Each structure stands twice: as C-alpha cells, then as structure tokens.
C-alpha cells in the first residue's frame, strides 16, 4: 500500500479516536498472532481498525464469512479482513500462513472469544497457529472504562497451556470491553483436559 494511504488512514484514525475520546496505547509488534479481547461489541472491529490505522499497519483480521455480503463485504476486504468459514477454516488458515512466510511484517488478528456474548471457553486457534508458525502471541485489547484500545505484551507460548493462559488471564483481568457482561474469561478446553 502506498505511503500516502497510510498517512491518510493515520490522520483519519486520530481524528475519529480523539472525537470519540478514545486513545491508543502500547507498541505494535512486527509480526504476531493478535488475540483481541474482550470481544463484546461490533464496535471492537471499528476500534481495532482505528488502532491499526493509527499505527500505520494492516491487521489480517479473521471475521466470520456472513459479514462478507454486499457492500459490507467490500468494506471488510478493503480494510484487510479475511472471511472465515467456521465450518471449514483450514483453507483460509493455510493461505494466511503462506502469506506470513513471505511477508516482512504480518499481523493476524483473532477474536479468541469467538462471539460477542459470554461463553464458557475461548477458541484455541490462536494458540495452535502461534505454535505452528513460530509467530509470537500479542495481546490486544479494548477497555471501555478507560476508553483505551491497544497493544499489550507479546510472548512465545511455552507449550504449557495452563501457564500460558495464566499470563493471558492476568493481562485481561482488568480489561472489561464495551459491554462487560459479554466477556468470556480466558480459558481453553485444553486446560480442562490435562
């Protein structure tokens, strides 16, 4: 993408964020699997997009396929979103992993909760993708009370799922999202099966 597009996007993002009294925080990673949480509202997508634009990066955000219909589909593709067929995610993930291997910088965004309403577990795809590719995990967040959207810590998973999820739980413990009642505590099924 030409540099002037990034400048226009960054300026627009800063104007919109300032107008809405939100601010971005943290340091953008070079390449990572981004775990975005709490995912409690469709506004999370808008704020994540503004976070990316404010930092002059593109996030390849996985979004369920049903959002890619009509004009909304064009908008989603134009902003870097990738349609994910939840019944058959393998092909999409393989294409993205091939893209990651040939890119100097690559940010794959995943809403690990998988839904905007409260659930019992997070989806573990972010963890598996990180382990398969060697890309670190970066924790990205939306916090309604502080009106912050940002980049949290980046780490490489150790393979000890419970210990890695403890790190994730500790980070998200004070993040509430836009609709706190919809937040699913960071927990993977794999933790309960060990």
Secondary structure, DSSP 8 states (H G I E B T S, - for coil): --HHHHHHHHHHHHHHHHHTT-EEES---SEEEEEEE---STHHHHHHHHHHHHTT---EEEEEGGG-SHHHHHHHHHTT-EEE-TTS-HHHHHHHHHHHHH-SSEEEEE-TT-SSS--S----HHHHHHHHH---EEEEEEETTTTEEEEEEEE---S-HHHHHHHHHHHHTT--BSSGGG---S--HHHHT-
